[in-house]
Amino acid sequence: MLFSRRQIIKALAATLGCSTIRVASAASGAAPAIPIDVLVVGCGVLGMCAVRELASAGYQVLGVERGTIGGGQTCHSHVYIHRGHIYETAPLIERLSDSDALWRPLIESGRIEIESRRSFFGFADAPAMQRRLEIWRKMKLPFSEATVPATLAHGVVKVGVWTPEATLNGGSLMRYLSRGLEARLTKVSGIDDIELVDGGSAGWRISSLSILTERGKVHVSPKMILFAGGAGNIHLARTVAEAQRDADPRLGSCQTLRMSHMLIISGSAASLPRVSGVFPDIGGLFIGVRDEGAQRVWLVSDDRSPRLRDEFDSGRLDARWWLPRVIDSLKKLSPQWFRSPNGLRWGTYEATKAEPSAKHWADRRDRIEDFGLQNAVFAWPTKLTLAPKVARELKERVSSRFPSSDRPIPPEFAAIRVQPRVAEELWRQTQLVSWSKFRKRYGLGA
């Protein structure tokens, strides 16, 4: 798919925050640039999986990140490794099931912190559960029988099953993925001085660009650029989606920016039960657990993540509209634990995320676009579980175009490199307060 020069310049400028984009002929005398194999833009879970895959294959790959490693969508989530049980769309379930096999060796290795190795799916009645089990049997998804945990015995959950879906610690995951790759990564203040070359019918090419850090800048000429950001690449996503809609109106805008919320509840292990699971017909609750010594934390979300008109649209969707239904669902789920919420600490955070709607998975299976540039590949923001699989597909895309060089990291890059910090899960950075203060802050009933 070829994009106009105007589309490319507008999207690159918004995504990378660059002020200078030059258009040159192939024969122009550009400033000298250091040749590199691959530049990965965005060091979340997908970007880091891609850097690791390419480095293992001998490519001279560099990763750049504006914020912290995994500080975008990755550490805002439960870090739940799906096998497809939550969804009803066959192509998405198949992809998630395939990706789970890539996670299993890491989960079983003991090299990262596992918060929970299985998930409880709880239902209010047997017919609702059977409807879900029919899908799982059809898609050959594993599950096992379960009795309702004693901690939920007095609530609306009457039946349930276990699924072998693990929840990981986000900070631990990102530390593992970045380990041994530090020399290839840098925190950037920007990317600038982009030079575009018109390749005619083959499309445009980014011939060179400058990587800016607080220690200086280096001008590089990448054979390939991989855009692997999440919500930070929404401008690229929208440009691709708009062009697809022009080419095929049935596709529409399949990439969306959404608002997600997380409720944090903290208490002693004795006062807060260990419940990690999904409750599709009980407000769509999704609960992850973190144990911190004698303390326990619940991370609670639900099935609502409304679309945003743009990245500045989040103000109208703060936690006040979201919390009442979640609190009501929790009281139904486990009434004995939430009759007296005063002994617990409460907090909430909001975060934007970019991902496709489930109904479009059949339209764009690999979620990778050439973006109309000869040497740039754009990976659509996607489910965290799919990151290893998409990273392998990105490596295959690179290897189909040129072999690895086994060249060392350029000393010019090492001279300006600033080590990016690995993010911790966002709930750790969220202030928790008493129930009375929390209730007053968000206008909740007693």
N, C-alpha and C positions, 0 to 999 in steps of 0.2 A: 504494500500500500504506500503510495507516494503522497507526501504532504507538501503544501506550498511553503515557500521560504518564509512568508509571514507567519504561518502557523508554527513552524519550527522555532523561529526566533522568539516569538511570544511565549511559547511553552518553556523553552530553555531558560529564558530570562526570569520567568516567574518561579520555576523550580529551583534553579541554582542561585538566584539572587544576583546574577552578573549584570554589570553595567555596560560592558563592551563586548559586542559580537560583530566581528568583521566578516564580510563576504568577499572572498578572493577567488581569482582564477587558479586553476591547477598549477599554473606556471609562476605564480606570484612569489616574490622573494620574502617569505615570512621570516620572523625572528627564529633563530635556532631553537629547536625543542629536543628534549631528551626522549628517545624512543622507548616505549614500554609496551608490554603485551596487552594488559587489561587494566582498566580502571573501574572499580566498583563504587558506585555512589549510593551511600546508605548502608549503615552497619547495624541493622536490626538482625533478627534471626535469619531472614532470607539472605541478606547481604553477607553475613558472616558464614553461612553455609556455602555460599558461592565462592567466597575468598578461600575457604578451606578446601573445597573441591578443586579449584583451579591451582592452588599452591601445591596440592598433593600430586597433581598431574604435571608439575614442572613449569607452570606458567609464571611469568614475572607479573604478579598481580598486586595492585595497591588498592586499599580501601580508604575512603574518605567519609567523615561523619561530622555534621555540624554540632550535634549535641553529645549525648552519651551513648555508648554501645548498648543497644536494646532499649533505649529510653523512649522510643516512640510507642508503637502499638504493642511491642513484645511484653514489656513489664507493666503494662496497664491491664493485662488480662489475667485469667486464671492459670494460663499456660497448661491448658487441658489438651491432651493428645487424643483427638477424636479418632474413632474408627468408623464413624458414620451413623451411629445409633440415634443421634439427635435429629437427623435430617430424613427427608422422604424423597429426595431427588436422586434417582439412580446414578447419573454420571458423577455427581459429587460424592456419593457414598463409595463408589468404585475407586475414585481417586484417593479418598481418605484411607480406605482399606489398604491400598497399595502403599501409601506413604507410611502407614503405621509399621509396616515391616522394616522400614529404614530406621525407625526410632527404637525398635526392640533391642538391638545390640547395645545401644547407649543406655537404655533404661536398665538393662540387666547387668551392666558393667560395674556399677557402683561409683562411677566417676562424677555423677551429678546427684544433687539432692532430690529425692522423690517424695513428694508430699502425700501422695496416695496412689496405690497401685491398681485400684479398681473403683468403680463408681456405682452407686445405688440409684436405680431408676424407680421412683415411687409413683403409684397411681391411686386415684380415689376409688376406682372400682375395677373389677376384673375385665369387663368388656373393653374399657379404654386400654388396658394393658395388652389384651389379645390383639387389638387392632395394630398396635405397635409391633408385637411379636410376629405378626404375619409378614410385615415388611422385612424384619430382620431375618426370618427364615428364608424368604425369597432371595434376599441379597447375601445369604450365608454369613451373617454377622454372628459372632459368638456371644452367648450369654449363659447365665446359670441361675437356677432357682434361688430365691432368698425369702427369708421371713422378714417381716417388718421389724427394724431395730426397736428395742425397748424404748429408746428415747423418743420415738415417733408413735408409740402405741396409743396415745390418747388423742392423736390428731386425725386428720381426714385421710391420711395414707392408709390404705387397707391391703394392698398387694404391691409386690415389687420384684425386681430381678437385679442381679449383679452383671455389670459389663466390664471387660478387662481394659478399661480406658484409664490411663495414668494421668496424674497431675504433677507437674514439675515445678521446682523453684526457679523463677525467672532469672534472678541474679546468678544462681549457680549455673544455669544453662549458658548464659552469656559469658561467664568467666571461662567455662570449658571451651566454648566455640572460639574464643579469642586467644586461648593459651597457645603459645608457640608462634603466633602470628603478629606479635606486637610490632615488629620492625616493618611490617607491611601496612600498618594502620596509622592514620593521623586525624586529629581533630582539626577541622578547617574553619576559617572565618569566612571563606567564600571560594567560589570558582569564577574566574574572570578571563578576559582576553581570549574568548573563544573565536577560532577562525573556522568558518564554514567554506567548503569548496564545492562547487557545483559539478556533480558527476554526470550531468545530462540525464539520459534515460535510466541510469543506475541509481539516481537519487543523490542527495547531498551527503557530504562526509565531514565530520569534525576532524580537521587536520591537526589542531593543537589547542591547548588551553593552559591556563595558569592555575595552580593549586596554591591558595593563600592560607597561611597560618600566622599566629602571633610572632613567629620566629623568622618569617620571610616568605618568599614564594619561589616556586619552581615551575618552569614552562615545560610541559610534556606533550608528546605526540603518541596517543594510544592507538594501537591497532583496533581495539574494541573497547567500548564503554558499556557497562551494564548498570542501568538504573534499577535499583533494588529497594527503594524506600517505600514506606507505607503511606500514611496520610501526607507526608512531605512531597510525594510525587503526584498529588491529585491533579496538578495542572497538566502534566503529561497525560494522565489517564483521561482527562476530559477532552483533550485535543484528539486523542485516539478515538474516543467514543463518539465525538462529533463527526469525525471523518467516516467512521463506520456507519453512522446513522445516515449520512449523506449518500453513501454507497449502497446501503441496504436499510430502508426505513424500518424494517421489521426488528432490527437489532435494538434500536433505541439506545439510551445511555445505560449500558449495563454495569458501569462502575459508579459507585456512589460514595459520598462522604456521610458518615453517620455519627450520631452522638451516643456514647455508651456511658452508663453509670455503674458505680460499684458501691455497695453498702458494706462498711466494715464494722464488725461487732467483736469486741474483745472482752475476755473474762478469764477466770481461772479454769483449768481443765475440769474441775469438779462442777463448776457452775454453767459450763457451756459444753454440750455433748459433741462428740466427734461424728459429724455427719457430712459426707462428701457425696454429692449426687445431683440428679436432675429430676425435676418434678413437672412434667409437661402439662398436666391438667390442673396444677395448683399454682396458678399465676405464672406458669412458665419459669418457676424458680430454678436457679442454677447456683449451687453452693460449693465453694472450695474451702478447704481447711488448712490452716498453718499452725503448727505447734511450736511455741517458743518457750522451752523449759516448762515451767508450771503454768504458763499462760497459753490460751488457745484463741485463735482468730478465725472468724467466719468471713469469707468474701462472698457476698451475695449479689447476684445480678438476676435479670429475668430476660424474657424473650422480646423485649422492646428496645429497639435501637433506631429511633426515627431519623429520617434523612434530613440533612442540612442543605440549605440553599447554597451556602458557601462556607468557607472556613471562619467567617465572622458572624455566623448565624447561631452560635451556641447559646447566646444570652437568653433566648426565649425558652430554652429547654433545660433550665437548671433543675436541681434535685427536688424542688417543691412539687412539680407535677408528677415526678416519678415515684417518690417515696411512699405515698399513702397506700397504693396497691401492694407494694412489696411488704410493708409492715403488716398489712391485713393478711397476706398470704402466709407470712411467718407465724402469725398467731394461730392460723388454721393448721399449719404443718406441725407445730410443736407447742401447744398451748401451755403446758406446764412450765416450759422454760421462758415463755414471754409474757406470762401474767404479771411478773414482777421484774421489769427490765432495769430497775434502778441499780442493780449490782453490776451492770455491764457498762462498757465504754463504747461510744458510738461515733462514727464518722462516715463521710462519703466523699467520693471524688468523681469527676467527670473527665472524659477523654474522647477525642475524636478518633475515628478509625475509618479506613477506606477499604472497601471490599466489594466484590460483585454480589449481585442478588443471586440466590440459588437457582432461579429459573433460567439463568443465562449460562450455566455451566456447560450445557450441551452445545452452545453456540461457539464458544472459544475454549477448546479443551485444554490447550497447553498454557494459556494465560501469558503468552510471550508475544511481543510485537517488535517489529523492526523499526517502527516509528518513522519510516520513510528516509532513514539515514543508512548509508552503507555500513557504518561501523558503530552503530549504537543499537542496543537491545533494551527494551523496556519490559520488565516483569510486572504485571498487574499486582497491586497489593492483594493479598489472598489470605486464606486460613493459615495460621501458624503451623498446623500439622503438615501442611503441604510443602513447607520450606525445603526440606532435604530433596524432595522429588523435583521441585522446580529448579533447585540449584544444580542438580545433575543434568537437567534439560538445558540449562544455560551453558554448562560446561560442554555439552555435546554440540550446542550451537557454535561455540567458540572453536572447538576442535575441528569442526567441519570446514572452517574457513582458513585456519592456519595452525601449524604445529607449535608445541611449546618450545621456548627458547632456552630454558634453564639458566637465564641470565640472573645475576645477583641484583639486589635492590640498589638502585642508583644512589651514589653517595650524596648527590644534590638533594634527593628526597630525604635521606637520613638527616641532613643538616638542618632542614626546616621542620622536621616531624615533631608533633606535639602529641603525647600519648593521650588518647581519649579515655575517660573514666568509664568503667562498666557500671551500668545502671542497676539500682536495686528496685525491687517491686514497689510500685507507687504507694501501696497502703502503708509502707514503713515511713513515708514522708508526710502522711496525713495526720493532722491533729485529731485526737479522740477526746470526747467530752462525755459528761454524765448524761443520762437519759433526759433529765429535766432541761438541761441546756440544749440538747439536741432537739428535743420536741419543740421547744420555744423557737429555736433558730429556723426550723422548717415548717412551723405552723401545724404540727401533728397533734392529734387528739391524745387523750390520756391512754 
